[in-house]
Structure formats: structure tokens, C-alpha cells
Amino acid sequence: METNELHRGRLIDHLQLVVKDLEKTKKFYSAVFETLGVPMGGEGPGFFWCDELFISSADSPASAGKLTGRTHLAFQAKDRDMVKKFYEVALQSGGQDNGAPGERPYHPGYYAAFVLDPDGNNIEAVFHGPAKKSADSVKITF
């Protein structure tokens, strides 16, 4: 697979999850990312990726042959409705409830929902309230 363009945030270059059932996990994350308005980046034998998140099977050359432990990942949502839709789609796509959409005490306006993915990872969609971003992502071309 040849990649000529990447989108990255400021702090994290990439994260990797090594999962038990790649197809089940791909179904879950494909639905979640579509809901969040983030396209899948690509896939190859034993892996797929989206922006900074790389997911592979334990038998993929991209992994060390071991599953990753429980992880918490928080994805950005554009508004409260997107958080609600994330929650609904995640549950319909194999996720389990881990906290329905609602305000959280972390700071005023923190609105989030939590689900467990097929491997038990705690996946969150969060809207921090009205704000202005300088850019949707950092675009890297080579």
C-alpha cells in the first residue's frame, strides 16, 4: 500500500491496537468513523487504519504477536448530536454501553458518550462545547 498523504494531530503520530477479531473490529470502527465524519485511511493484510489509529490482528506483521491491553480512546465530535449518533451506531455495530451521552464533570460543556469496542477498549466521543479550530487536521504530503 502506498501512502502519499497523511493527516496528523499535534501530539500523537499514531496509536496501535492489536485485536482478536479484525473483521468484527473493522465493522465497529468503520461505522463509528463514518458517523464522526472521518474516512477510513486504508487497509492491508492483517490491518486497517484511520488517521492516527492503526488496528491490526495479532498475526499481522505489524504487531508483536500479542493483543494490546485495555485502552481508552477519545474521539472528537463536532456537536452533541454527533456524540448521540456515535453512541447509537457504536451499539448497533457490536459495541457495549459504557456511559450514555450526557454532560460530564470534567469541565463545563464536556458532553460525551462511552462504549466498549469488541475487545473491551473504552471508546469515547466528546464534544467540548462551542469552539473554533484553526484547522480540521494537519495535512502531510510527500
Secondary structure as UniProt FT lines:
FT   STRAND          5..8
FT   STRAND          15..19
FT   HELIX           22..35
FT   TURN            36..37
FT   STRAND          42..44
FT   TURN            45..46
FT   STRAND          47..50
FT   TURN            51..52
FT   STRAND          53..57
FT   TURN            58..59
FT   TURN            61..62
FT   STRAND          72..76
FT   HELIX           80..92
FT   TURN            93..94
FT   STRAND          96..97
FT   STRAND          102..103
FT   TURN            105..106
FT   TURN            108..109
FT   STRAND          111..116
FT   TURN            118..119
FT   STRAND          122..127
FT   STRAND          138..141
//
